[in-house]
Amino acid sequence: MTPNKIIIAIDGYSSSGKSTMAKRLASKIGYRYIDTGAMYRAITLFALERNLINNQGSVDEATLQQLLPTAKVDFQVQPDGSQHTLLNGIDVEAEIRKLYVSNQVSTIAAIPFVRHALVALQQAMGTEKGIVMDGRDIGTTVFPNAELKIFVTASAQTRAQRRFNEMIEKGQNPTFEEILANVTHRDHIDETRAESPLRRADDALLLDNSHMTIEEQDAWLMDQYNKIIESKSMIS
């Protein structure tokens, strides 16, 4: 383990911009970035491809639990520096961002055996520290002892607009109403699920970025990181 390397846990609501800030911070400080939301999206796609989620949104949990060990999720850095999600060796980055996956991901993420499997994988990824990981329960469940914890929020309307703009840029054609409904539905499931519900850790710094630019977010986050590293340097 490299001295003074830390774990940075960034939690928060869907479409709050936490993945963007996590990626950019990891790139600047030379840490590995782990998108846990993409991991749950990959498992959701895995279930959808096997018809394990019916039209009413009910999951065949018994079959999913049986097949889950055959779902291998990993990440691959692209030539441009971006990171794509792999499912059993296949690049599924574009597919897992589509609305039909988004509409089911919170349901899959609420299943205890799915969370247990992915949390164990996430914890294994962080054994050497030097990572930035974002998700819903990183600072509360995956790495409760992370040296830096951030909880990100923004209004539902702001988050829906960001998601809408992102999907339009990718050539998809959702309506804003569809996206807003998806955001509020996911919020409800994330906050009320029995297994690792979305909540701010007691020692997490709160960041409401409703009216912040990406550059302002980056500067704020880098300042928090530098404070932690400076304090560790003083101790050592």
Accessible surface in RSA format (square Angstrom, percent):
REM  Atomic radii and reference values for relative SASA: ProtOr
REM  Chains: A
REM  Algorithm: Lee & Richards
REM  Probe-radius: 1.40
REM  Slices: 20
REM RES _ NUM      All-atoms   Total-Side   Main-Chain    Non-polar    All polar
REM                ABS   REL    ABS   REL    ABS   REL    ABS   REL    ABS   REL
RES MET A   1   141.83  73.4  79.81  52.8  62.02 147.7  60.42  51.4  81.41 107.9
RES THR A   2    73.59  52.3  65.76  66.7   7.83  18.7  38.53  51.7  35.06  53.0
RES PRO A   3   115.02  83.8  93.95  85.6  21.08  76.6 105.78  87.3   9.25  57.5
RES ASN A   4    56.25  38.8  45.79  44.3  10.46  25.2  10.51  25.3  45.74  44.2
RES LYS A   5    69.27  33.8  65.56  40.2   3.71   8.8  29.59  26.6  39.68  42.3
RES ILE A   6     0.00   0.0   0.00   0.0   0.00   0.0   0.00   0.0   0.00   0.0
RES ILE A   7    11.98   6.8  11.98   8.9   0.00   0.0  11.98   8.6   0.00   0.0
RES ILE A   8     0.00   0.0   0.00   0.0   0.00   0.0   0.00   0.0   0.00   0.0
RES ALA A   9     0.19   0.2   0.02   0.0   0.17   0.4   0.02   0.0   0.17   0.5
RES ILE A  10     0.00   0.0   0.00   0.0   0.00   0.0   0.00   0.0   0.00   0.0
RES ASP A  11     6.98   4.9   6.98   6.9   0.00   0.0   1.25   2.9   5.73   5.7
RES GLY A  12     0.00   0.0   0.00   N/A   0.00   0.0   0.00   0.0   0.00   0.0
RES TYR A  13    41.43  19.3  41.40  23.6   0.03   0.1  13.79  10.4  27.65  34.1
RES SER A  14     2.71   2.3   1.23   1.6   1.48   3.4   2.49   5.3   0.22   0.3
RES SER A  15    30.32  25.6   6.05   8.1  24.27  55.9  16.99  36.2  13.34  18.7
RES SER A  16     0.32   0.3   0.00   0.0   0.32   0.7   0.00   0.0   0.32   0.4
RES GLY A  17    22.29  27.5   0.00   N/A  22.29  27.5  19.37  53.2   2.92   6.5
RES LYS A  18    11.22   5.5  10.77   6.6   0.45   1.1   3.12   2.8   8.09   8.6
RES SER A  19    33.86  28.6  33.11  44.2   0.75   1.7  20.47  43.6  13.39  18.8
RES THR A  20    54.97  39.1  52.51  53.2   2.46   5.9  20.65  27.7  34.32  51.9
RES MET A  21     0.25   0.1   0.00   0.0   0.25   0.6   0.00   0.0   0.25   0.3
RES ALA A  22     0.00   0.0   0.00   0.0   0.00   0.0   0.00   0.0   0.00   0.0
RES LYS A  23    94.68  46.2  90.28  55.4   4.40  10.5  43.50  39.2  51.18  54.5
RES ARG A  24    92.57  38.9  87.98  44.8   4.59  10.9  26.98  36.9  65.59  39.7
RES LEU A  25     5.87   3.3   3.26   2.3   2.61   6.6   5.17   3.6   0.70   1.9
RES ALA A  26     2.49   2.3   2.36   3.6   0.13   0.3   2.36   3.3   0.13   0.3
RES SER A  27    93.17  78.7  61.77  82.4  31.40  72.3  34.95  74.4  58.22  81.6
RES LYS A  28   119.47  58.3  80.39  49.3  39.08  93.1  63.58  57.2  55.88  59.5
RES ILE A  29    33.48  19.1   6.95   5.2  26.53  64.0  15.20  10.9  18.28  49.6
RES GLY A  30    57.21  70.5   0.00   N/A  57.21  70.5  35.34  97.0  21.87  49.0
RES TYR A  31    20.19   9.4   5.22   3.0  14.96  38.9   5.46   4.1  14.73  18.2
RES ARG A  32   105.65  44.4  95.35  48.6  10.30  24.5  50.28  68.7  55.37  33.6
RES TYR A  33    16.60   7.8  12.92   7.4   3.68   9.6  12.92   9.7   3.68   4.5
RES ILE A  34     0.00   0.0   0.00   0.0   0.00   0.0   0.00   0.0   0.00   0.0
RES ASP A  35     7.02   4.9   7.02   7.0   0.00   0.0   2.68   6.3   4.34   4.3
RES THR A  36     2.67   1.9   2.67   2.7   0.00   0.0   0.47   0.6   2.21   3.3
RES GLY A  37    22.58  27.8   0.00   N/A  22.58  27.8  22.37  61.4   0.20   0.5
RES ALA A  38     0.21   0.2   0.21   0.3   0.00   0.0   0.21   0.3   0.00   0.0
RES MET A  39     0.00   0.0   0.00   0.0   0.00   0.0   0.00   0.0   0.00   0.0
RES TYR A  40    13.00   6.1  13.00   7.4   0.00   0.0  12.95   9.7   0.05   0.1
RES ARG A  41    15.49   6.5  15.49   7.9   0.00   0.0   0.59   0.8  14.90   9.0
RES ALA A  42     0.00   0.0   0.00   0.0   0.00   0.0   0.00   0.0   0.00   0.0
RES ILE A  43     1.55   0.9   1.55   1.2   0.00   0.0   1.55   1.1   0.00   0.0
RES THR A  44     0.00   0.0   0.00   0.0   0.00   0.0   0.00   0.0   0.00   0.0
RES LEU A  45     2.20   1.2   2.20   1.6   0.00   0.0   2.20   1.5   0.00   0.0
RES PHE A  46     0.51   0.3   0.51   0.3   0.00   0.0   0.51   0.3   0.00   0.0
RES ALA A  47     0.00   0.0   0.00   0.0   0.00   0.0   0.00   0.0   0.00   0.0
RES LEU A  48    37.00  20.6  24.94  17.8  12.06  30.3  25.51  17.9  11.49  30.9
RES GLU A  49   103.07  59.2  69.37  52.5  33.71  80.3  36.61  70.8  66.47  54.3
RES ARG A  50    94.44  39.7  75.85  38.7  18.59  44.3  29.35  40.1  65.09  39.4
RES ASN A  51   133.98  92.4 108.19 104.5  25.79  62.1  29.06  69.9 104.92 101.4
RES LEU A  52    13.20   7.4  10.71   7.7   2.49   6.3  12.46   8.8   0.74   2.0
RES ILE A  53    17.24   9.8   0.97   0.7  16.27  39.2   0.97   0.7  16.27  44.2
RES ASN A  54    75.33  51.9  61.16  59.1  14.16  34.1  38.70  93.1  36.63  35.4
RES ASN A  55   152.75 105.3 114.02 110.2  38.74  93.3  25.44  61.2 127.32 123.1
RES GLN A  56   150.93  84.4 113.84  83.2  37.08  88.3  62.15 132.3  88.78  67.3
RES GLY A  57    19.25  23.7   0.00   N/A  19.25  23.7  12.19  33.5   7.06  15.8
RES SER A  58    64.67  54.6  55.06  73.5   9.60  22.1  30.41  64.8  34.25  48.0
RES VAL A  59    26.74  17.6   3.25   2.9  23.49  56.6   4.26   3.7  22.47  61.0
RES ASP A  60    66.31  46.4  55.32  55.1  10.99  26.0  27.27  64.2  39.04  38.9
RES GLU A  61    80.69  46.3  77.05  58.3   3.64   8.7  21.03  40.7  59.66  48.7
RES ALA A  62    79.75  73.3  62.60  96.6  17.16  39.0  69.76  98.2   9.99  26.5
RES THR A  63    42.52  30.2  41.38  41.9   1.14   2.7  22.69  30.5  19.83  30.0
RES LEU A  64     0.00   0.0   0.00   0.0   0.00   0.0   0.00   0.0   0.00   0.0
RES GLN A  65    99.81  55.8  92.66  67.7   7.14  17.0  22.24  47.3  77.57  58.8
RES GLN A  66   140.63  78.6 116.34  85.0  24.28  57.8  42.10  89.6  98.52  74.7
RES LEU A  67    54.99  30.6  54.99  39.3   0.00   0.0  54.99  38.6   0.00   0.0
RES LEU A  68    18.57  10.3  16.00  11.4   2.57   6.5  16.00  11.2   2.57   6.9
RES PRO A  69    89.02  64.9  73.31  66.8  15.71  57.1  85.33  70.5   3.69  22.9
RES THR A  70    78.88  56.1  68.23  69.2  10.65  25.4  67.71  90.9  11.17  16.9
RES ALA A  71    13.46  12.4   0.00   0.0  13.46  30.6   0.00   0.0  13.46  35.6
RES LYS A  72   133.15  65.0 129.24  79.3   3.91   9.3  89.85  80.9  43.30  46.1
RES VAL A  73    14.42   9.5   1.39   1.3  13.03  31.4   1.44   1.2  12.98  35.2
RES ASP A  74    71.83  50.3  71.74  71.4   0.09   0.2  17.96  42.3  53.87  53.7
RES PHE A  75    23.09  11.6   4.26   2.6  18.84  49.0   4.41   2.7  18.69  53.5
RES GLN A  76    92.17  51.5  88.17  64.4   4.00   9.5  22.95  48.9  69.22  52.5
RES VAL A  77   105.86  69.7  83.27  75.4  22.59  54.4  83.27  72.4  22.59  61.3
RES GLN A  78    36.14  20.2  31.37  22.9   4.78  11.4   6.85  14.6  29.30  22.2
RES PRO A  79   146.15 106.5 100.10  91.2  46.05 167.4 114.13  94.2  32.02 199.0
RES ASP A  80   120.57  84.5  77.98  77.6  42.59 100.7  51.67 121.6  68.90  68.7
RES GLY A  81    55.67  68.6   0.00   N/A  55.67  68.6  29.84  81.9  25.83  57.8
RES SER A  82    47.50  40.1  35.71  47.7  11.79  27.2  44.03  93.8   3.47   4.9
RES GLN A  83    35.05  19.6  19.96  14.6  15.09  35.9   9.79  20.8  25.26  19.2
RES HIS A  84    50.76  27.7  50.71  35.2   0.05   0.1  34.34  35.4  16.41  19.1
RES THR A  85     1.29   0.9   1.29   1.3   0.00   0.0   0.00   0.0   1.29   2.0
RES LEU A  86    25.79  14.4  25.79  18.5   0.00   0.0  25.79  18.1   0.00   0.0
RES LEU A  87     8.14   4.5   6.70   4.8   1.44   3.6   6.70   4.7   1.44   3.9
RES ASN A  88    64.24  44.3  38.47  37.2  25.78  62.1  29.45  70.9  34.79  33.6
RES GLY A  89    64.34  79.3   0.00   N/A  64.34  79.3  30.18  82.8  34.16  76.5
RES ILE A  90   117.16  66.7 113.79  84.8   3.37   8.1 117.16  84.4   0.00   0.0
RES ASP A  91    70.28  49.2  45.83  45.6  24.46  57.8  29.84  70.2  40.44  40.3
RES VAL A  92    12.29   8.1  10.37   9.4   1.92   4.6  12.29  10.7   0.00   0.0
RES GLU A  93    27.54  15.8  27.54  20.8   0.00   0.0  16.12  31.2  11.41   9.3
RES ALA A  94    76.57  70.4  64.40  99.4  12.17  27.7  72.50 102.1   4.07  10.8
RES GLU A  95    56.68  32.5  55.45  41.9   1.24   2.9  20.38  39.4  36.31  29.6
RES ILE A  96     0.00   0.0   0.00   0.0   0.00   0.0   0.00   0.0   0.00   0.0
RES ARG A  97    38.65  16.2  38.46  19.6   0.20   0.5   8.89  12.1  29.77  18.0
RES LYS A  98    77.56  37.8  77.56  47.6   0.00   0.0  36.07  32.5  41.50  44.2
RES LEU A  99    30.98  17.3  28.97  20.7   2.01   5.1  28.97  20.3   2.01   5.4
RES TYR A 100    97.53  45.5  89.23  50.8   8.30  21.6  83.17  62.5  14.35  17.7
RES VAL A 101     0.00   0.0   0.00   0.0   0.00   0.0   0.00   0.0   0.00   0.0
RES SER A 102     0.31   0.3   0.09   0.1   0.22   0.5   0.09   0.2   0.22   0.3
RES ASN A 103    65.24  45.0  54.95  53.1  10.30  24.8  14.69  35.4  50.56  48.9
RES GLN A 104    36.40  20.4  36.40  26.6   0.00   0.0   1.10   2.3  35.31  26.8
RES VAL A 105     6.39   4.2   6.39   5.8   0.00   0.0   6.39   5.6   0.00   0.0
RES SER A 106     4.65   3.9   3.13   4.2   1.52   3.5   3.15   6.7   1.51   2.1
RES THR A 107    39.10  27.8  34.83  35.3   4.27  10.2  25.68  34.5  13.42  20.3
RES ILE A 108     0.00   0.0   0.00   0.0   0.00   0.0   0.00   0.0   0.00   0.0
RES ALA A 109     8.22   7.6   8.22  12.7   0.00   0.0   8.22  11.6   0.00   0.0
RES ALA A 110    27.05  24.9  18.44  28.5   8.61  19.6  18.61  26.2   8.44  22.4
RES ILE A 111     7.24   4.1   5.67   4.2   1.57   3.8   7.24   5.2   0.00   0.0
RES PRO A 112    62.47  45.5  62.47  56.9   0.00   0.0  62.47  51.6   0.00   0.0
RES PHE A 113    35.19  17.6  30.72  19.0   4.47  11.6  31.54  19.1   3.66  10.5
RES VAL A 114     0.03   0.0   0.03   0.0   0.00   0.0   0.03   0.0   0.00   0.0
RES ARG A 115     3.28   1.4   3.28   1.7   0.00   0.0   0.99   1.4   2.29   1.4
RES HIS A 116   106.57  58.2  97.69  67.9   8.88  22.7  73.56  75.8  33.02  38.4
RES ALA A 117    45.19  41.5  27.91  43.1  17.28  39.3  38.02  53.5   7.16  19.0
RES LEU A 118     8.94   5.0   8.94   6.4   0.00   0.0   8.94   6.3   0.00   0.0
RES VAL A 119    16.69  11.0  16.69  15.1   0.00   0.0  16.69  14.5   0.00   0.0
RES ALA A 120    58.69  54.0  49.93  77.1   8.76  19.9  52.54  74.0   6.15  16.3
RES LEU A 121    65.19  36.3  60.33  43.2   4.86  12.2  64.62  45.4   0.57   1.5
RES GLN A 122     0.37   0.2   0.37   0.3   0.00   0.0   0.00   0.0   0.37   0.3
RES GLN A 123    72.29  40.4  68.78  50.3   3.51   8.4  20.07  42.7  52.22  39.6
RES ALA A 124    60.33  55.5  44.79  69.1  15.54  35.4  49.22  69.3  11.11  29.4
RES MET A 125    31.36  16.2  13.87   9.2  17.48  41.6  20.61  17.5  10.75  14.2
RES GLY A 126     2.16   2.7   0.00   N/A   2.16   2.7   0.04   0.1   2.12   4.8
RES THR A 127    84.75  60.3  69.27  70.2  15.48  36.9  62.96  84.6  21.79  32.9
RES GLU A 128   111.56  64.0 108.05  81.7   3.51   8.4  56.85 110.0  54.71  44.7
RES LYS A 129    58.95  28.8  50.74  31.1   8.21  19.6  21.15  19.0  37.81  40.3
RES GLY A 130     5.32   6.6   0.00   N/A   5.32   6.6   0.74   2.0   4.58  10.3
RES ILE A 131     3.67   2.1   3.67   2.7   0.00   0.0   3.67   2.6   0.00   0.0
RES VAL A 132     0.00   0.0   0.00   0.0   0.00   0.0   0.00   0.0   0.00   0.0
RES MET A 133     0.00   0.0   0.00   0.0   0.00   0.0   0.00   0.0   0.00   0.0
RES ASP A 134     2.08   1.5   2.08   2.1   0.00   0.0   0.00   0.0   2.08   2.1
RES GLY A 135     1.88   2.3   0.00   N/A   1.88   2.3   1.88   5.2   0.00   0.0
RES ARG A 136    29.23  12.3  26.81  13.7   2.43   5.8  13.71  18.7  15.52   9.4
RES ASP A 137     1.32   0.9   1.32   1.3   0.00   0.0   0.00   0.0   1.32   1.3
RES ILE A 138     0.21   0.1   0.21   0.2   0.00   0.0   0.21   0.1   0.00   0.0
RES GLY A 139     1.59   2.0   0.00   N/A   1.59   2.0   0.58   1.6   1.01   2.3
RES THR A 140    26.80  19.1   5.14   5.2  21.66  51.6   7.25   9.7  19.55  29.6
RES THR A 141    49.37  35.1  38.01  38.5  11.36  27.1  30.64  41.2  18.73  28.3
RES VAL A 142     2.85   1.9   0.00   0.0   2.85   6.9   0.00   0.0   2.85   7.7
RES PHE A 143    22.88  11.4  21.00  13.0   1.88   4.9  22.88  13.9   0.00   0.0
RES PRO A 144    66.83  48.7  58.80  53.6   8.03  29.2  58.80  48.5   8.03  49.9
RES ASN A 145   138.91  95.8 115.37 111.5  23.54  56.7  39.52  95.1  99.39  96.1
RES ALA A 146     9.82   9.0   0.00   0.0   9.82  22.3   0.84   1.2   8.98  23.8
RES GLU A 147    49.76  28.6  26.04  19.7  23.72  56.5  28.49  55.1  21.27  17.4
RES LEU A 148     5.35   3.0   4.38   3.1   0.97   2.4   5.35   3.8   0.00   0.0
RES LYS A 149    13.99   6.8  10.60   6.5   3.38   8.1   3.61   3.2  10.38  11.1
RES ILE A 150     1.18   0.7   0.00   0.0   1.18   2.9   0.00   0.0   1.18   3.2
RES PHE A 151    13.40   6.7  13.40   8.3   0.00   0.0  13.40   8.1   0.00   0.0
RES VAL A 152     0.00   0.0   0.00   0.0   0.00   0.0   0.00   0.0   0.00   0.0
RES THR A 153    29.84  21.2  29.84  30.3   0.00   0.0  15.91  21.4  13.94  21.1
RES ALA A 154     6.37   5.9   0.00   0.0   6.37  14.5   2.13   3.0   4.24  11.2
RES SER A 155    52.27  44.2  38.51  51.4  13.77  31.7  44.90  95.6   7.37  10.3
RES ALA A 156    21.74  20.0  16.49  25.5   5.25  11.9  16.49  23.2   5.25  13.9
RES GLN A 157   107.73  60.2 105.91  77.4   1.82   4.3  48.88 104.1  58.85  44.6
RES THR A 158    35.07  24.9  28.97  29.4   6.10  14.5  17.58  23.6  17.49  26.4
RES ARG A 159     9.02   3.8   9.02   4.6   0.00   0.0   0.00   0.0   9.02   5.5
RES ALA A 160     0.00   0.0   0.00   0.0   0.00   0.0   0.00   0.0   0.00   0.0
RES GLN A 161    78.09  43.7  78.09  57.1   0.00   0.0  36.20  77.1  41.89  31.8
RES ARG A 162    72.49  30.4  64.61  32.9   7.88  18.8  47.74  65.2  24.75  15.0
RES ARG A 163    18.65   7.8  16.26   8.3   2.39   5.7  10.28  14.0   8.37   5.1
RES PHE A 164    46.32  23.2  46.32  28.7   0.00   0.0  46.32  28.1   0.00   0.0
RES ASN A 165    67.83  46.8  65.17  63.0   2.66   6.4  20.13  48.4  47.70  46.1
RES GLU A 166    70.65  40.6  67.92  51.4   2.74   6.5  19.62  38.0  51.03  41.7
RES MET A 167     1.84   1.0   1.84   1.2   0.00   0.0   1.84   1.6   0.00   0.0
RES ILE A 168    80.58  45.9  71.10  53.0   9.47  22.8  71.10  51.2   9.47  25.7
RES GLU A 169   149.33  85.7 110.07  83.3  39.26  93.5  47.22  91.3 102.11  83.4
RES LYS A 170   112.73  55.0  77.40  47.5  35.33  84.1  69.70  62.7  43.03  45.8
RES GLY A 171    69.79  86.1   0.00   N/A  69.79  86.1  36.49 100.1  33.29  74.6
RES GLN A 172    42.36  23.7  33.08  24.2   9.28  22.1  27.33  58.2  15.03  11.4
RES ASN A 173   138.70  95.7 119.70 115.7  19.00  45.8  33.99  81.8 104.72 101.2
RES PRO A 174    15.91  11.6   2.77   2.5  13.14  47.8   7.47   6.2   8.44  52.5
RES THR A 175    69.56  49.5  65.31  66.2   4.25  10.1  66.41  89.2   3.15   4.8
RES PHE A 176    56.41  28.2  53.53  33.2   2.89   7.5  53.53  32.5   2.89   8.3
RES GLU A 177   123.95  71.2 117.96  89.2   5.99  14.3  67.29 130.1  56.66  46.3
RES GLU A 178    83.83  48.1  74.06  56.0   9.77  23.3  33.61  65.0  50.22  41.0
RES ILE A 179     0.47   0.3   0.47   0.4   0.00   0.0   0.47   0.3   0.00   0.0
RES LEU A 180    43.64  24.3  43.64  31.2   0.00   0.0  43.64  30.6   0.00   0.0
RES ALA A 181    59.78  55.0  50.40  77.8   9.38  21.3  56.74  79.9   3.04   8.0
RES ASN A 182     9.47   6.5   4.28   4.1   5.18  12.5   5.43  13.1   4.04   3.9
RES VAL A 183     1.62   1.1   1.62   1.5   0.00   0.0   1.62   1.4   0.00   0.0
RES THR A 184    63.97  45.5  56.57  57.3   7.40  17.6  44.75  60.1  19.21  29.0
RES HIS A 185    90.97  49.7  84.77  58.9   6.20  15.9  61.56  63.4  29.41  34.2
RES ARG A 186    18.60   7.8  18.60   9.5   0.00   0.0   0.87   1.2  17.73  10.7
RES ASP A 187    17.26  12.1  17.24  17.2   0.02   0.0   9.42  22.2   7.84   7.8
RES HIS A 188   112.13  61.3 109.48  76.1   2.65   6.8  67.99  70.1  44.14  51.4
RES ILE A 189    29.46  16.8  27.87  20.8   1.59   3.8  29.38  21.2   0.09   0.2
RES ASP A 190     2.61   1.8   2.61   2.6   0.00   0.0   0.00   0.0   2.61   2.6
RES GLU A 191    78.24  44.9  60.42  45.7  17.82  42.4  17.17  33.2  61.07  49.9
RES THR A 192    84.90  60.4  55.54  56.3  29.36  70.0  52.22  70.1  32.68  49.4
RES ARG A 193    16.24   6.8   2.44   1.2  13.80  32.9  12.25  16.7   3.99   2.4
RES ALA A 194   108.52  99.8  67.91 104.8  40.60  92.4  78.13 110.0  30.39  80.5
RES GLU A 195    43.29  24.9  42.32  32.0   0.97   2.3   2.42   4.7  40.86  33.4
RES SER A 196    19.33  16.3   6.24   8.3  13.09  30.2   7.37  15.7  11.95  16.7
RES PRO A 197    44.83  32.7  43.30  39.5   1.53   5.6  43.30  35.8   1.53   9.5
RES LEU A 198     9.52   5.3   0.45   0.3   9.08  22.8   0.45   0.3   9.08  24.4
RES ARG A 199   125.36  52.6 119.22  60.8   6.14  14.6  53.45  73.1  71.91  43.6
RES ARG A 200   108.14  45.4  93.26  47.5  14.89  35.4  29.25  40.0  78.90  47.8
RES ALA A 201     7.85   7.2   4.83   7.5   3.01   6.9   5.31   7.5   2.53   6.7
RES ASP A 202   148.19 103.8 110.38 109.9  37.81  89.4  42.85 100.9 105.34 105.1
RES ASP A 203    95.22  66.7  69.38  69.1  25.83  61.1  47.94 112.8  47.28  47.2
RES ALA A 204     6.65   6.1   3.37   5.2   3.28   7.5   3.37   4.7   3.28   8.7
RES LEU A 205    71.78  40.0  70.84  50.7   0.94   2.4  71.78  50.4   0.00   0.0
RES LEU A 206    88.85  49.5  65.83  47.1  23.02  57.9  65.83  46.2  23.02  61.9
RES LEU A 207     8.59   4.8   7.77   5.6   0.82   2.1   8.59   6.0   0.00   0.0
RES ASP A 208    82.27  57.6  63.28  63.0  18.99  44.9  24.89  58.6  57.38  57.2
RES ASN A 209     0.00   0.0   0.00   0.0   0.00   0.0   0.00   0.0   0.00   0.0
RES SER A 210    23.33  19.7  10.54  14.1  12.79  29.5   7.51  16.0  15.82  22.2
RES HIS A 211   175.05  95.7 142.15  98.8  32.90  84.2 105.80 109.0  69.24  80.6
RES MET A 212    55.02  28.5  36.88  24.4  18.13  43.2  32.24  27.4  22.78  30.2
RES THR A 213    71.99  51.2  64.61  65.5   7.38  17.6  69.22  93.0   2.76   4.2
RES ILE A 214    76.68  43.6  73.20  54.5   3.48   8.4  73.20  52.7   3.48   9.4
RES GLU A 215   115.87  66.5 109.51  82.8   6.36  15.1  62.55 121.0  53.31  43.5
RES GLU A 216    90.70  52.1  84.33  63.8   6.37  15.2  38.70  74.9  52.00  42.5
RES GLN A 217     7.90   4.4   7.90   5.8   0.00   0.0   0.75   1.6   7.15   5.4
RES ASP A 218    11.80   8.3   7.42   7.4   4.38  10.4   7.64  18.0   4.16   4.2
RES ALA A 219    67.03  61.6  52.42  80.9  14.61  33.2  61.32  86.4   5.71  15.1
RES TRP A 220    66.85  26.8  60.23  29.2   6.62  15.6  45.11  24.1  21.74  35.3
RES LEU A 221     1.17   0.6   1.17   0.8   0.00   0.0   1.17   0.8   0.00   0.0
RES MET A 222    46.30  24.0  46.30  30.6   0.00   0.0  40.20  34.2   6.10   8.1
RES ASP A 223    65.47  45.9  62.29  62.0   3.18   7.5  17.78  41.8  47.69  47.6
RES GLN A 224    19.06  10.7  17.83  13.0   1.23   2.9   1.11   2.4  17.95  13.6
RES TYR A 225    27.05  12.6  27.05  15.4   0.00   0.0   9.00   6.8  18.05  22.3
RES ASN A 226    59.39  41.0  58.66  56.7   0.73   1.8  10.39  25.0  49.00  47.4
RES LYS A 227   113.37  55.3 106.64  65.4   6.73  16.0  68.60  61.7  44.78  47.7
RES ILE A 228    43.17  24.6  42.98  32.0   0.19   0.5  43.17  31.1   0.00   0.0
RES ILE A 229    35.60  20.3  35.60  26.5   0.00   0.0  35.60  25.6   0.00   0.0
RES GLU A 230   105.88  60.8 103.12  78.0   2.77   6.6  41.41  80.1  64.48  52.6
RES SER A 231    49.13  41.5  45.76  61.1   3.37   7.8  38.61  82.2  10.52  14.7
RES LYS A 232    54.91  26.8  51.97  31.9   2.95   7.0  15.70  14.1  39.22  41.8
RES SER A 233    56.90  48.1  41.68  55.6  15.21  35.0  30.50  65.0  26.39  37.0
RES MET A 234   167.42  86.7 131.07  86.7  36.35  86.5 112.68  95.8  54.74  72.5
RES ILE A 235   151.46  86.2 120.18  89.5  31.28  75.4 126.48  91.1  24.98  67.8
RES SER A 236   114.09  96.4  47.13  62.9  66.97 154.3  60.19 128.2  53.91  75.5
END  Absolute sums over single chains surface
CHAIN  1 A    11230.2       9012.7       2217.5       6242.8       4987.5
END  Absolute sums over all chains
TOTAL         11230.2       9012.7       2217.5       6242.8       4987.5
